Amino acid sequence: MDFETTEEHQLIRDAIGKICADFPDEYWSKCDNGHLFPWDFYNALAEAGWIGIAIPEQYGGSGRGITEASIVLEEVAASGAAMNGASSIHLSIFGMHPVVKYGSEDMKQKYLPRVATGDLHVAFGVTEPDAGTDTSSIKTTARLDGDQYLVKGRKVWTTKALDSERVLLLVRTESREAVAKRTEGMTLLLAELQRPEVTISPIDKVGRNAVASCEVVYDDLPVHQTDRVGEEGKGFRYLLDGLNAERILVAAEALGIGRAAMRRAVGYANEREVFGRPIGQNQGVSFPLGEAQMRLDAAELMIRKASWLIDHGEPCGAEANMAKWLAADAAFQAADQAVQTHGGFGYAREFHVERYWREARLMRIAPISQEMILNYVTEHVLELPRSY
């Protein structure tokens, strides 16, 4: 395996870093505290062509792989933007993967160029109040009425719902009792979101407040059949196809948060003097930072391995899941240690590490919990009996 950084990858890092330099920590604190979507940042990336990095060239994108997309998201998070920055572009960069792979040609031509330019914002509606990780238990339904579906139900944790024109919506077109397998009978729709049949309510949460997470209620929302992704009843399979890529991208975002936290912590450890010397001279401060650095570097290796495998068409389920687990764990440890290094000031918003800490904590829960990844590894890698 070649560990040398390619010229293209370095150019991506340099270009993203240059854009992010115009959006310092103070910008992200203002967006987070004010619950303000970072439009200036989003538009800057869109104008530079980065939103469409993973969309095929024939639809206006750059046609690059998951490795390149992961580098973009890592650099955004590492700039201090953390999850507020990464989440503002994550769904635009990769959320339309089911449409790219399974949508009709008319659907691709209609929507993908607008996503690539940053003009079309799309949310993702899967999770429900009574069906978190158990996706097969969703209760949102879509019944066919003439040439359109009528969607009724409720979703939670729909990111960017307030700011999105469309939503990739997983619904049941057949009841769970009527199908042979519990994962059958679910359909993926690219539905309109800003309509009178839709009620959107932001969820009050701990962090990542520049990008809203919402409860969305659908009351007979009409969706034309032409806005169905692929075949009816195969929506769950279409979602599974993109899970490995999503794990890798989320892992890269977590890695970026860890890098941002370490930059702040090491800088403070070098500058802060107590008892006549920098606190970083004390092993009680330096050793935990050294451990955090090693954990981040180890997580990066798994991310790079997983992204290389997926870009070369190789199986990577284990590696993608491991990358997400390791990066989320390492990022939170780094952010927590950054707070500890700052002492009491770590709890103050002025130094920004508390924001990294709040956002890094999310990575151990979403989009999949650490426990569910351990379920995957113990079952599929260690070949132990399935626990759920």
C-alpha positions, 0 to 999 in steps of 0.5 A: 500500500502506498502511503505517499500523499498524491499531488492532487490530494495535497492540492485539494487540502491546500484549496479547501484550507485557503477557503476555510481561512476566511471563516475562523472559529469566531465565525463558527461560534457566531453561527452556532450560538445564533442557530444561523446556517453558514450561507457565506461558507456554503456559497464559497465552496459551491462557487469554487466547485467543491460541492459536486466533487463526488457527482459524475462529470456528465451531471456537472460534478467532478466525478472524484472518489470517496477518498477525495470527498473525505479529504474535503470534509476532513479539511473543513472540520479541521479548520475549526468549522467542525460539524457545523461546517461539515454538515452544511455540505455533507448531504450535498456532497454525497447524499444524492448517491442513491439518485446517482446509482438508481435514479432514472436518467430524467431524474439525474438530469433534472436534479444532479446538476443543481446539486453540483452547483450548490443550488439544490439543497436536499435533506435525508429523511429516514429516522423515526421516533419509534424506529431509530437504528431499526429502520425496518420498523418505520411507519411513514407510509406512501400510498399510490393515488393515480400517478402520485404517492401520498406520504403520511408519517413523522421523521426525526433528526432530519438534517437541513430540513429548514433549508432544503428544497427536497428530501430523500424520504424512506417510506413504506409502500407495503406493510412489514407484515405483508412482505417476506423480509422485514427490509422489503416493501420500503421505497425511496422518494425524492419529495418536495419539502417546503409545502403546506402538507409538511410541518418542520420543527427544529429540535433543541440540541446541545451542539451543531446548532448552525445546521438544524436537526428537525422533526418533520411531519408529513400529512398526505404530501403528494410525490409524483411517481417520477420522483421515485428513486429506482423500483418500488419496494427496494429503497432499503437496499438502495440505502445500504449501498451507500452506507460504507461510503457514509461511514468513511466520510463521517470518520473523516469529519471526526478526524478533522475535529480531532485535528482542530482540538489538538491544534488548540490544545498544543498551542495553549500548552505551549503558551500557558505558563504556570509555576514559571514554565509552559504547562506543556512541559508537564508530563501530566499535560503532554502525555495525554496529548501524545496519546490523543495524537497517536489515536488520531493517526491510527484512525486516519490509517483506517480511513485511508485504507477504507476509502482506497478499498471503496474507490477500487471497488473492493469490499470494505464493510469492516474497514468502513465501520472500523474507521468510523468507530476509531475516528469518533473515539479518537476525536472525542478523546482529543476534544476532551483532552483539549478541554482538560488542557485548557483547565477552567478556560476549556469551559469558556466559549472564548477558546472554542474547544468546548464547541469541538467537544460538544460536536465530537460527542455527536460522532459517537452516536450519529449516524450510527452508534459505536455499539451498532458498529461493534455488533457489525464487527463481532458478527461479520469479522469475528463471526460470533452469533448475531446479538439483535 
